Amino acid sequence: MIDGDFGLLSPVSASSSVASLTGDRAVIAAILDVEAAWAAVLEEAGLVPVGSAAVVAEAADPSFYDVLSVAERAQGGGNPVIPLLGDLRARVRELDTSGLGAGKAVHASLTSQDVLDSALMLLASRTVSALLAEVKGTTTALASLAEQHADTLCVGRSLTQHALPYTFGLKAAQWFQGVAAAASRLASLELPVQFGGAGGTLASGTKLAAGSGSTPFTLADSLASHLGLAPAPAPWHTNRLAITALGDSLAALTDSFGKIAADLLFLSRPEVAELGEPLAAGRGVSSAMPQKQNPVLSVLIRSAALQAPGLASQLHLAAATFNDERPDGAWHSEWPALRRLLSLALGAASHLRELTDGLRVFPEAMRRNLGISGPLLLSEGVSAAVAPLLGEDGKQKLQAVVDRTLAAPATEQADTYRKLLRESVPSAELSDAELEALLDPASYLGEAEEISRRILAAYPDFTGSSVKGAHRG
């Protein structure tokens, strides 16, 4: 027995829900759905006997077809439509017991690329719908975190170093913005039907529709309607923007997932310990070290983000080498790349939703880490406020204070900076109370709260109704 691909080496997308939308059987189902929809279009146009569509629809049940056999025989013609079409026609003949001639409705005036391109758009449409549902769960959780932690102080880091006081609410809002913006772009895409005939001229479609009151274009629009896809003004068989735009949007979305995962992987380190993944029995275990609690969700999400750009690049490479009216290999190289992108994005989205729904936040650790640099984080604001009090060389004097502070042991820098700063500025110019106010990290957050508010307001469809008006923690 030959086993199928269960995702053993791709745990990020190894799930029954992902397989049901992007697996081989899902591809077979989408191809058959295109053929069944086309039969319905032809019957509605009066181009095939009444009742033909019902026979084809019954025959198009994917459970009747051996996926492995179709895959093996696809090597003979270079694509899976050809062998599956032979099986479908045989099944239609078997079911057409009344002699309608329903077989005339199967694949009439279509070509393999029409069917497979339309089937992949249909597969993508179904997967994207599930993907966006997962994403909205994530963005709702992130929006809630942004509001709940609007005043939770943490340290902002730049080039791995402590930079300025920050809030965890703003960090969550920025995560939200990345995901919501990418998801909005994906949701706005039109996934078009394909109908061009053997060479993209619609020659056989014109002949088929002659005298019926229909045209190949109206038939194509009707097919799009049946499948829930966008109509196409013309065949796009050699112009692959529909594919590359979809790939780019999927890659951009996984980019936004990867940003969150990268931050989580750092912030959940024991020596940082500001965040923690949700706990679950058996998750994060090590085969050798019982004490470990690995951030597996973030690891899986990041693995998807690292793979997606290469897959999107493959789609562009194919599009750029789509020679003639049907290419010799470029089209074929799209299929696995696009399907892999869909499965990775959906798998990662599911993991990210679980992660954000149960994210553990540790404000005390954030404040502790903020205190490592202490008042040094306020040196930018201190310089702006104090330098004018120290004369023309005020900035140089304050830089000297910072330099002397950095020469002290790390555990002593906070007290050293405060002491040297006090010695450098006459109390008549700056009272102790005024100095302490300058050194309060909560006093130098700029527009953090307003930035968060604007981000959430820019994507109201992604915040979730439960967030609006939520109490800030």
C-alpha positions as CSV (number, residue, x, y, z in Angstrom):
1,M,0.0,0.0,0.0
2,I,1.3,3.4,-0.9
3,D,0.7,6.0,1.8
4,G,-0.6,9.5,1.1
5,D,1.1,12.7,2.2
6,F,0.0,13.3,5.8
7,G,2.3,16.2,6.5
8,L,4.8,14.2,8.6
9,L,7.6,16.7,7.8
10,S,5.3,19.7,7.7
11,P,3.6,19.8,11.1
12,V,2.5,23.4,10.6
13,S,-0.1,22.3,8.1
14,A,-0.6,18.7,9.2
15,S,-4.3,18.8,10.1
16,S,-7.5,17.3,8.8
17,S,-9.1,20.7,8.3
18,V,-6.1,21.9,6.1
19,A,-6.1,18.7,4.2
20,S,-9.8,18.8,3.5
21,L,-9.4,22.2,1.8
22,T,-6.0,21.9,0.1
23,G,-5.2,18.1,-0.2
24,D,-5.3,16.0,-3.3
25,R,-9.0,15.0,-2.8
26,A,-9.8,18.7,-2.4
27,V,-8.2,19.3,-5.8
28,I,-10.1,16.4,-7.4
29,A,-13.3,17.8,-5.9
30,A,-12.6,21.3,-7.3
31,I,-12.0,19.9,-10.8
32,L,-15.2,17.9,-10.7
33,D,-17.1,21.0,-9.4
34,V,-15.9,23.0,-12.4
35,E,-17.0,20.3,-14.8
36,A,-20.4,19.9,-13.0
37,A,-20.9,23.7,-13.0
38,W,-20.1,23.9,-16.7
39,A,-22.7,21.2,-17.5
40,A,-25.3,23.3,-15.6
41,V,-24.3,26.4,-17.6
42,L,-24.7,24.5,-20.9
43,E,-28.1,23.1,-19.9
44,E,-29.3,26.6,-18.8
45,A,-28.2,27.9,-22.2
46,G,-30.1,25.1,-24.0
47,L,-26.9,23.7,-25.4
48,V,-27.2,20.2,-24.0
49,P,-30.3,18.0,-23.2
50,V,-32.3,18.8,-20.2
51,G,-31.3,16.6,-17.3
52,S,-27.7,16.4,-18.4
53,A,-26.5,18.6,-15.5
54,A,-28.1,16.4,-12.9
55,V,-26.4,13.3,-14.3
56,V,-23.0,15.1,-14.4
57,A,-23.4,16.4,-10.9
58,E,-24.1,12.9,-9.6
59,A,-21.1,11.6,-11.4
60,A,-19.0,14.4,-10.0
61,D,-19.0,13.0,-6.5
62,P,-15.3,12.9,-5.6
63,S,-15.7,9.7,-3.5
64,F,-16.1,7.7,-6.8
65,Y,-12.6,8.5,-7.9
66,D,-9.2,7.0,-7.0
67,V,-6.9,9.9,-6.3
68,L,-3.7,7.8,-6.5
69,S,-4.7,6.3,-9.8
70,V,-5.5,9.8,-11.2
71,A,-2.2,11.1,-10.0
72,E,-0.2,8.2,-11.6
73,R,-2.1,8.5,-14.9
74,A,-1.6,12.3,-14.9
75,Q,2.0,11.7,-16.0
76,G,0.6,10.6,-19.4
77,G,-0.8,13.9,-20.3
78,G,1.0,16.2,-17.9
79,N,-2.0,17.2,-15.8
80,P,-4.6,15.5,-13.6
81,V,-7.6,16.8,-15.6
82,I,-7.0,14.4,-18.5
83,P,-7.3,11.1,-16.6
84,L,-10.0,12.4,-14.3
85,L,-12.0,13.5,-17.3
86,G,-11.8,10.0,-18.7
87,D,-13.1,8.6,-15.4
88,L,-15.8,11.2,-15.3
89,R,-17.1,10.4,-18.8
90,A,-17.2,6.7,-18.0
91,R,-19.2,7.5,-14.8
92,V,-21.6,9.7,-16.7
93,R,-22.2,7.0,-19.3
94,E,-22.9,4.5,-16.5
95,L,-25.4,6.9,-14.8
96,D,-27.1,8.0,-18.0
97,T,-29.5,5.1,-18.0
98,S,-32.2,7.0,-19.9
99,G,-29.9,7.7,-22.8
100,L,-30.0,11.5,-22.5
101,G,-26.6,11.9,-24.0
102,A,-25.4,13.7,-20.9
103,G,-21.9,13.0,-21.9
104,K,-22.2,15.9,-24.4
105,A,-22.2,18.3,-21.4
106,V,-18.8,17.0,-20.1
107,H,-15.9,19.4,-20.9
108,A,-17.6,20.7,-24.1
109,S,-15.3,23.4,-25.6
110,L,-13.1,23.5,-22.5
111,T,-9.5,22.7,-22.3
112,S,-7.5,21.3,-19.4
113,Q,-6.1,24.7,-18.4
114,D,-9.6,26.2,-18.3
115,V,-10.6,23.5,-15.8
116,L,-7.5,23.4,-13.7
117,D,-7.0,27.1,-13.5
118,S,-10.6,27.6,-12.5
119,A,-10.4,24.7,-10.1
120,L,-7.4,26.2,-8.3
121,M,-9.2,29.5,-8.0
122,L,-12.1,27.6,-6.5
123,L,-9.8,25.8,-4.2
124,A,-8.2,29.1,-3.2
125,S,-11.5,30.7,-2.6
126,R,-12.6,28.0,-0.2
127,T,-9.3,28.0,1.6
128,V,-9.1,31.8,1.8
129,S,-12.6,31.9,3.4
130,A,-11.4,29.5,6.1
131,L,-8.2,31.4,6.5
132,L,-9.8,34.8,7.0
133,A,-12.1,33.3,9.6
134,E,-9.0,32.1,11.6
135,V,-7.4,35.5,11.0
136,K,-10.4,37.4,12.4
137,G,-10.2,35.3,15.6
138,T,-6.5,36.3,15.9
139,T,-7.1,40.0,15.2
140,T,-10.0,40.1,17.7
141,A,-7.6,38.7,20.3
142,L,-4.9,41.1,19.4
143,A,-7.2,44.1,19.5
144,S,-8.3,43.0,23.0
145,L,-4.7,42.8,24.1
146,A,-4.0,46.2,22.7
147,E,-6.8,47.8,24.7
148,Q,-6.3,45.8,27.9
149,H,-2.6,46.6,28.0
150,A,-2.6,50.2,26.7
151,D,-0.9,51.3,29.9
152,T,1.3,48.2,30.5
153,L,4.9,49.5,30.4
154,C,7.6,47.5,28.7
155,V,10.9,48.3,27.0
156,G,11.1,49.0,23.3
157,R,14.1,47.4,21.6
158,S,16.1,48.7,18.6
159,L,18.8,46.5,17.0
160,T,18.5,44.1,19.9
161,Q,19.2,46.9,22.5
162,H,16.9,48.7,24.9
163,A,15.8,51.9,23.2
164,L,12.8,53.7,24.7
165,P,9.9,53.1,27.1
166,Y,7.1,51.3,25.2
167,T,3.7,49.7,26.0
168,F,2.7,46.2,25.4
169,G,-0.6,47.6,24.1
170,L,1.2,49.3,21.3
171,K,3.1,46.1,20.5
172,A,-0.1,44.2,20.3
173,A,-1.7,46.9,18.1
174,Q,1.3,46.8,15.7
175,W,0.9,43.0,15.5
176,F,-2.8,43.6,14.8
177,Q,-2.0,46.2,12.1
178,G,0.3,43.8,10.2
179,V,-2.2,41.0,10.2
180,A,-5.2,43.1,9.5
181,A,-3.6,45.0,6.7
182,A,-2.4,41.8,5.0
183,A,-5.7,40.1,5.5
184,S,-7.6,43.1,4.0
185,R,-5.4,42.8,0.9
186,L,-6.1,39.1,0.6
187,A,-9.9,39.6,1.2
188,S,-10.0,42.2,-1.6
189,L,-8.6,39.9,-4.3
190,E,-10.8,38.8,-7.1
191,L,-10.3,35.2,-8.0
192,P,-11.3,34.8,-11.6
193,V,-12.8,32.0,-13.7
194,Q,-10.7,30.8,-16.6
195,F,-12.2,30.1,-20.0
196,G,-10.2,30.3,-23.2
197,G,-10.5,27.1,-25.0
198,A,-7.6,25.1,-26.6
199,G,-5.5,28.1,-27.6
200,G,-7.1,31.1,-25.8
201,T,-9.3,32.2,-28.8
202,L,-12.6,30.7,-27.7
203,A,-12.9,29.2,-31.1
204,S,-14.7,26.0,-30.0
205,G,-16.8,28.1,-27.5
206,T,-18.0,30.3,-30.4
207,K,-19.0,27.3,-32.4
208,L,-20.7,25.7,-29.5
209,A,-22.8,28.8,-28.7
210,A,-23.7,29.6,-32.3
211,G,-27.4,30.3,-32.8
212,S,-28.2,29.9,-29.1
213,G,-28.4,33.5,-28.0
214,S,-25.3,32.9,-25.9
215,T,-21.7,33.8,-26.5
216,P,-18.6,32.3,-25.0
217,F,-18.3,35.4,-22.8
218,T,-21.8,35.0,-21.3
219,L,-21.2,31.3,-20.8
220,A,-17.9,32.1,-19.0
221,D,-19.7,34.7,-16.8
222,S,-22.4,32.1,-16.0
223,L,-19.7,29.6,-15.0
224,A,-18.1,32.2,-12.7
225,S,-21.5,32.8,-11.1
226,H,-22.0,29.1,-10.5
227,L,-18.6,28.7,-8.9
228,G,-18.7,31.9,-6.9
229,L,-15.6,33.2,-8.7
230,A,-15.1,36.6,-10.4
231,P,-15.9,37.0,-14.0
232,A,-13.0,37.6,-16.3
233,P,-13.2,40.1,-19.2
234,A,-11.0,37.8,-21.3
235,P,-9.0,34.6,-21.0
236,W,-5.9,35.1,-18.8
237,H,-4.2,31.8,-19.5
238,T,-0.8,33.3,-20.2
239,N,-1.2,36.4,-18.0
240,R,-0.6,35.1,-14.5
241,L,-1.4,38.1,-12.3
242,A,-4.3,36.3,-10.7
243,I,-1.9,33.6,-9.5
244,T,1.0,35.9,-8.5
245,A,-1.3,38.4,-6.7
246,L,-2.8,35.6,-4.7
247,G,0.7,34.2,-3.9
248,D,1.9,37.6,-2.8
249,S,-1.1,38.2,-0.5
250,L,-0.6,34.8,1.1
251,A,3.1,35.4,1.6
252,A,2.4,38.9,3.0
253,L,-0.1,37.4,5.5
254,T,2.4,34.8,6.6
255,D,5.0,37.6,6.9
256,S,2.8,39.2,9.5
257,F,2.4,35.9,11.3
258,G,6.2,35.5,11.3
259,K,6.7,38.9,12.9
260,I,4.5,37.9,15.8
261,A,6.2,34.5,16.1
262,A,9.7,36.1,16.0
263,D,8.8,38.5,18.8
264,L,7.2,35.7,20.9
265,L,10.2,33.5,20.5
266,F,12.4,36.2,22.0
267,L,9.9,37.4,24.7
268,S,9.2,33.9,25.9
269,R,12.9,33.1,26.6
270,P,13.4,32.4,30.3
271,E,15.8,35.3,30.8
272,V,13.1,37.7,29.3
273,A,9.9,35.9,30.3
274,E,7.5,38.7,29.3
275,L,5.2,36.5,27.4
276,G,4.2,32.8,27.4
277,E,2.4,30.6,24.9
278,P,-0.8,28.9,26.1
279,L,-0.2,25.7,28.0
280,A,-1.5,22.4,26.8
281,A,-0.8,18.9,27.8
282,G,2.0,17.3,25.8
283,R,2.9,20.5,23.9
284,G,6.4,21.8,23.9
285,V,8.0,18.7,25.2
286,S,11.5,17.7,24.5
287,S,12.6,14.1,23.7
288,A,15.6,14.5,26.0
289,M,15.0,17.3,28.5
290,P,11.9,16.9,30.7
291,Q,12.1,20.4,32.1
292,K,11.7,22.2,28.7
293,Q,8.6,23.9,27.6
294,N,9.3,24.8,24.0
295,P,7.3,27.6,22.3
296,V,6.1,25.2,19.6
297,L,3.3,27.3,18.2
298,S,5.6,30.1,17.5
299,V,8.2,27.7,16.0
300,L,5.6,26.2,13.6
301,I,4.3,29.7,12.6
302,R,7.8,30.9,11.9
303,S,8.5,27.8,9.8
304,A,5.6,28.8,7.6
305,A,6.8,32.4,7.3
306,L,10.2,31.2,6.3
307,Q,8.9,29.0,3.5
308,A,6.2,31.3,2.0
309,P,8.5,33.9,0.3
310,G,10.2,31.1,-1.8
311,L,6.9,29.7,-2.9
312,A,5.6,33.2,-3.9
313,S,8.9,33.7,-5.8
314,Q,8.3,30.4,-7.7
315,L,4.9,31.7,-8.9
316,H,6.6,34.8,-10.2
317,L,9.3,32.8,-11.9
318,A,6.6,30.7,-13.6
319,A,4.7,33.8,-14.7
320,A,7.8,35.4,-16.2
321,T,8.6,32.3,-18.3
322,F,5.0,31.6,-19.5
323,N,6.0,31.1,-23.1
324,D,3.6,30.6,-26.1
325,E,-0.1,30.1,-25.6
326,R,0.5,27.2,-23.2
327,P,3.9,26.9,-21.6
328,D,6.1,23.9,-21.3
329,G,6.6,23.5,-17.6
330,A,6.0,26.9,-16.1
331,W,2.3,26.3,-15.7
332,H,2.9,23.0,-14.1
333,S,5.4,24.5,-11.6
334,E,2.7,26.8,-10.3
335,W,0.4,24.1,-8.9
336,P,2.4,22.7,-6.0
337,A,3.7,26.1,-5.1
338,L,0.3,27.7,-4.9
339,R,-1.3,24.8,-3.0
340,R,1.6,24.7,-0.6
341,L,1.2,28.4,0.1
342,L,-2.5,28.0,0.8
343,S,-1.9,25.1,3.2
344,L,1.0,26.8,5.0
345,A,-1.0,30.0,5.5
346,L,-4.1,28.2,6.7
347,G,-2.1,26.0,9.1
348,A,-0.1,28.9,10.5
349,A,-3.3,30.9,10.9
350,S,-4.9,28.2,13.0
351,H,-1.8,28.0,15.3
352,L,-1.6,31.8,15.6
353,R,-5.3,32.0,16.6
354,E,-4.7,29.5,19.4
355,L,-1.6,31.3,20.4
356,T,-3.2,34.8,20.6
357,D,-6.4,33.5,22.2
358,G,-4.4,32.0,25.1
359,L,-1.3,34.3,25.2
360,R,0.1,34.7,28.7
361,V,1.2,38.2,29.5
362,F,3.5,39.0,32.5
363,P,3.5,42.8,33.2
364,E,5.8,42.4,36.2
365,A,8.5,40.9,34.0
366,M,8.0,43.7,31.5
367,R,8.5,46.3,34.2
368,R,11.5,44.4,35.6
369,N,13.2,44.4,32.2
370,L,12.3,48.0,31.7
371,G,14.2,48.7,34.9
372,I,17.4,47.1,33.6
373,S,18.2,50.3,31.7
374,G,16.1,52.4,34.0
375,P,16.4,56.1,33.5
376,L,18.9,55.7,30.6
377,L,15.8,54.9,28.4
378,L,14.8,58.5,29.0
379,S,18.1,60.1,27.8
380,E,16.6,61.3,24.6
381,G,13.8,63.1,26.4
382,V,16.2,64.3,29.1
383,S,18.5,65.8,26.5
384,A,15.7,67.7,24.9
385,A,14.5,69.1,28.2
386,V,17.8,69.6,30.1
387,A,20.4,70.5,27.4
388,P,19.1,74.1,27.0
389,L,19.7,74.6,30.8
390,L,23.4,73.7,30.5
391,G,24.5,76.2,27.9
392,E,25.7,75.9,24.3
393,D,27.5,72.6,25.0
394,G,24.6,71.1,27.0
395,K,24.2,68.2,24.6
396,Q,27.9,67.3,24.9
397,K,27.8,67.5,28.7
398,L,24.8,65.1,28.8
399,Q,26.5,62.7,26.4
400,A,29.4,62.7,28.8
401,V,27.0,61.7,31.6
402,V,25.7,58.8,29.4
403,D,29.2,57.7,28.5
404,R,30.3,57.6,32.2
405,T,27.1,55.8,33.1
406,L,27.8,53.1,30.5
407,A,31.2,52.6,31.9
408,A,29.7,51.4,35.2
409,P,28.6,47.8,35.8
410,A,25.2,47.1,34.3
411,T,23.6,46.6,37.7
412,E,24.7,50.1,38.8
413,Q,23.9,52.1,35.7
414,A,20.5,53.2,36.7
415,D,21.7,54.7,40.0
416,T,24.8,56.1,38.3
417,Y,22.9,57.9,35.6
418,R,20.5,59.5,38.1
419,K,23.4,60.6,40.4
420,L,25.5,62.0,37.6
421,L,22.6,63.8,36.1
422,R,21.7,65.3,39.4
423,E,25.2,66.6,39.8
424,S,25.3,68.1,36.3
425,V,22.1,70.1,36.6
426,P,21.7,72.9,39.2
427,S,18.7,72.2,41.4
428,A,17.7,75.8,40.8
429,E,17.3,75.0,37.2
430,L,15.7,71.6,37.7
431,S,14.2,70.5,41.0
432,D,14.3,66.9,42.3
433,A,10.7,66.5,41.6
434,E,11.1,67.8,38.0
435,L,14.0,65.5,37.5
436,E,12.1,62.4,38.7
437,A,9.2,63.3,36.4
438,L,11.6,63.4,33.5
439,L,12.9,60.0,34.5
440,D,9.5,58.4,34.8
441,P,9.1,56.0,31.8
442,A,5.4,56.6,31.7
443,S,6.1,60.3,30.9
444,Y,7.9,59.5,27.6
445,L,5.5,57.3,25.6
446,G,4.7,59.9,23.0
447,E,1.5,59.1,21.1
448,A,1.6,55.4,21.9
449,E,-2.0,55.3,23.0
450,E,-3.3,57.4,20.1
451,I,-1.3,55.3,17.6
452,S,-3.0,52.1,19.0
453,R,-6.4,53.8,18.8
454,R,-5.8,54.8,15.2
455,I,-4.6,51.3,14.2
456,L,-7.7,49.7,15.6
457,A,-10.0,52.3,14.1
458,A,-8.4,51.7,10.7
459,Y,-9.6,48.1,10.6
460,P,-13.0,47.9,12.3
461,D,-13.9,44.7,10.6
462,F,-11.0,42.9,12.3
463,T,-11.4,44.1,15.9
464,G,-14.4,42.0,16.9
465,S,-17.5,43.5,18.5
466,S,-16.4,42.3,22.0
467,V,-13.4,44.6,21.9
468,K,-15.2,47.9,21.4
469,G,-15.6,49.8,24.6
470,A,-13.5,47.2,26.5
471,H,-11.9,48.2,29.8
472,R,-8.2,48.9,29.6
473,G,-6.2,47.0,32.1
